[in-house]
Amino acid sequence: MLRRFVAAALIMVGSTAFADTLDINLSNSTAQFKYTVPSGIAGKSDLFASVAYNDLNDIMVDAGLLVLNEEGSVSGLSLGVGAKVVAASLSKVASSRKLVSGVALGAQVRFELPNDRRFALVGEYNYAPRIISFGDVDHFTQGMARFEFAMSPLTQAYIGYRSSKFIMKNGFPEGRVDNGGHIGVRLSF
């Protein structure tokens, strides 16, 4: 199953010639692959799609738009807002696989250290309230924090923490796709 999943992700990435970044991050229980391209939709904005897979055979995909703005008054600070569509197939929530989805709004804060711009702290939070969550989902939350190091202008390595979960209704247990530390690399081309 994992081989088919990775093959499909690589085919999707390989079929687009105008790629900007490929982000791969791994933990002991979760793998995530994210592909981002610049968009001219709203200033400095990016379109992205990602797929995450965990050791419980849960699969989560998302796609969306993130609009970034550098704060001129604080050197190295960037703020972003965005929206994304999230869908997941959860294996341990019900007696059979449960398909869930939502539309999440989010924010990102990035701070590059002024003394050495190779180092950055990044935080991100996404939330889909009950009104735009589907499949017995009360709401979806995703939080992430990471510390990045730019090894070169085109390669960043990072270590971070992420929690991605669907809070269920109707007595179903929480659908947690990811909750823990990870390491990753982001390649720009």
Secondary structure as UniProt FT lines:
FT   HELIX           2..14
FT   TURN            17..18
FT   STRAND          21..26
FT   STRAND          30..39
FT   STRAND          44..54
FT   TURN            55..56
FT   STRAND          59..70
FT   TURN            72..73
FT   TURN            75..76
FT   STRAND          77..90
FT   STRAND          98..112
FT   TURN            114..115
FT   TURN            117..118
FT   STRAND          119..128
FT   HELIX           130..132
FT   STRAND          133..134
FT   STRAND          137..152
FT   TURN            153..154
FT   STRAND          155..168
FT   TURN            170..171
FT   STRAND          175..188
//
